[in-house]
Amino acid sequence: MLEPIKEESLVFVSDGDEAIGSVRRVAPNERPELVIYIENAGDFVVPIEAVDDVHSGKVILNCERIDRRLRQAIDHARDAEDPRFVARSSDDDR
């Protein structure tokens, strides 16, 4: 059985990947859907059927069950990251 989905849970496309967004609202207007925020793209309405798993405060989406616009947003969720910051962060971990 899936854990309940909570607002502010992180959203992933697969377990172990980096988060691509977070849950804004659960079942708005009592519909079986979520509103999720995708980095660099904004809010998207996602049907509950597109959720593959929920555990440890994570919501894992099934990309085969989401629409094309959301898939494109997910593909570009990290585009605005500064590669110099990411490189420096990994160097600091050594």
N, C-alpha and C positions, 0 to 999 in steps of 0.2 A: 504494500500500500504506500502511496506517495505521501510525503509530509505535506502539511498545508503550505500553500504559497503565501508569503508575507511581503508586504510593501517594503521596498529597499533591498530585497534579496538580489544578489548578483545574477546576471543572465549569461549563459555560456552556450556555445554551439556544440561543445563536447567536453566531457569531464577531463580536466588536466590542462585545457587551453586557458588563455587569458580571458577575463570577463569582457564582454562586448557592450554591456549596459546594465541597467537595473530595472526592477519592477516599480512602476509608479503607482498603479492601482490594480486591485484584484476585483474582478467581476463588477465593473462599473455598470450601473443601471441593472444590476442583477443578471447580466448576460454571462454566458460561460466563456469569458475572455479576460485577457490582461491588457493593461497599457504598459508598455515597456519603453524606456528611454534608451536609444542607441547612441553611443558617442558619435559626435559630429553629424548626426542626422535628425535627432529629435524623437518625438513620441510616435509609437506604432501600436495599433490594436492587433493583438495576437489571439487566435482562438485557443482555448484550453487544449484542444486536440493536438496542437503543435508542440505541447510540452511533453518531452520524452521521459524526464525524471526530475525529481525534486528531493534533494538531500543536503544536509549540512549547510543550510542557508543558500543553496545554489539552485537555480532553475536552468535545466538543460533543455534546449530546443531541438526539435527534429527538423532539420532544414528542408526535408522533402515535403513538409506540411505547411510551410510558410510561403507567402507570396513573393513574387520577383522583386518588388520594391524593397522589401525587408531584407532579402538576401543580398541585394546590392548594397544596402546601408551597412550590413554586417561586414561585407567585403572591404569596406572603406572606413570602418570604425576607428582604426588606428592611424589613419593618414595624417592627422594633425600633430602626431607626436614628434618631438624634436629628437632626432637620432643622436645628437650630441649628449642629451640628457640620459637616454637609455644606455649609451656606451659608458658614460661616466658611472652610472649606477652599477653596472655589472663589474666595472673595474674596482669600485669601492668594496665589493663583496669578497674580493680575494684576500 
